Amino acid sequence: MKRVGHLWEKITSRENIALAVVEESHTKRMARPSHGDPTVSRGEVMRQNLDEWVAKAAAKLATKPFQVDPVHSFWHKEGPKNRYIEMHSLIDAVCIRAMVRVVEPVIYARMTPHSYCPIKGRGPLKLARRMQRALRRHKYDNERWMELHPGQKRKTYCLKTDIRKFFPSIAKDVALKAVGRWIKDRDVMAMLATLLDDRRGIPIGSGYSAMVANSVMLEADWLMASFTGVLNYWRYMDDIVMLFRSKEKARAAHEELRSMLSERGLSDDGKWSIFDTAKRPIALGGFKVRASGVHIGGRISRHILQIFGRGAKSGWDKVPRSQHLALASLYGWIKSTDSFTFKSKWRKFNADRVFSLIRIFARRPRKREVSRKRGSKVDSAFGCHAYLDAA
């Protein structure tokens, strides 16, 4: 495909900037109450002053080279990992979103259908369902083949690996070369060069991070998907899964993948494995995928049970608001999986009603007092004083 140019005019158009402001106003950090009126969120205030924000963002984009405000950085513990997060100022975030709205479709239109990332239509659940269908098809083919060839076994092997420190390991010149393979607009490339840091690679948390990281792996995805002996190839950001008929082909593909990663200054984390899919599920994106179904991952299930334990011990009105929000969002993982055993544990507690009440509780203003009277809507079905009527 040819490189695409003349994108800066679309980025700096008033319509695109206005849509970027509206989208940024709906982000998580803009859901907090505003300083002037606690009953109104910051995003609502931002949308009420749309013309002002559009003018401010247009003025900043018109300044060349693009100037980046000081970045707020912090460490976030996600399971066993500590991730370095960078958060841009609000006006910078709007400008970045305006750029991404135009450039991202160009990059993602060239991605393989086997590559997934946190965007609409390419989330982990869709990947897990596609993997399940493939495993089910291979299992049926293996059974039919063994019926026709008695005494001979046929298996499906999985090669699973992930890229070590994917985002921080991508060098600035590698990222710019990968994006420049498809984009030839000088203003866009100059903006990306200003945003990227020479020392820390691609920052986690920025609006352009996933787009640039996927562009680095774009050509490698196409090559590995057509590698000899590969039945299926999938990648979800830094997690890579491939299916084979033999372990020898899986090892050969792993060596080829390693050479492609080294060309980009990347490497796997040394935790790669090759296993029989009939004996072990494929863990990816918080799911455990088998031919029989998609089940919830162990880390997420442990997280949910920990929150339930705190609520049962101290009462839901004592559980932090962030835990209520986490539990309400994690319920989506349970509803979308085939974890019947996990669901049956809560069916006797009327789990759907419990989680709906959790969502209601989580949306209340922070300063509102919660009644602790028995029989109120904040009573518990788990031995604490919240959601008694749900049991």
Number of C-alpha atoms within 10 A of each C-alpha: 6 8 12 15 14 13 17 16 11 16 24 22 13 17 12 18 28 22 17 23 26 18 15 23 22 16 11 9 13 17 14 16 18 16 10 10 10 13 13 15 19 21 23 17 16 19 18 11 12 18 14 12 20 25 14 15 25 20 11 18 23 10 9 10 13 19 13 14 11 10 12 10 14 10 11 11 9 8 10 6 9 10 17 15 15 16 17 19 13 17 18 22 19 27 24 23 24 29 25 21 18 16 22 16 12 17 21 17 9 14 18 18 15 16 21 22 19 12 10 7 11 15 14 18 18 12 22 24 19 15 24 20 16 17 23 16 12 20 19 12 15 16 14 12 14 14 12 9 11 8 7 9 11 16 19 19 21 27 24 22 21 19 20 16 15 19 20 17 17 22 19 19 13 16 22 19 14 21 24 17 15 18 21 16 15 14 18 22 16 14 18 20 17 14 20 20 14 13 11 15 20 25 22 19 15 16 22 22 16 20 20 24 20 24 24 21 20 19 15 16 24 17 14 19 19 12 17 13 17 19 17 18 23 22 23 20 19 17 18 20 21 22 27 23 18 17 18 11 17 24 15 14 20 21 11 15 20 15 14 19 17 11 10 18 12 20 19 20 12 10 10 14 13 19 18 18 20 14 9 12 19 23 19 20 17 17 23 21 28 23 20 13 18 22 23 22 19 13 11 16 15 11 16 18 12 13 18 17 13 16 23 18 15 13 21 27 20 13 16 13 17 10 20 23 16 16 19 21 14 16 15 11 19 19 13 13 21 17 17 12 10 14 15 12 11 12 12 10 16 15 18 15 13 23 20 14 21 23 16 14 21 19 12 13 14 14 7 7 9 16 13 15 11 15 13 15 19 26 25 24 19 20 14 19 25 30 24 19 17 20 15
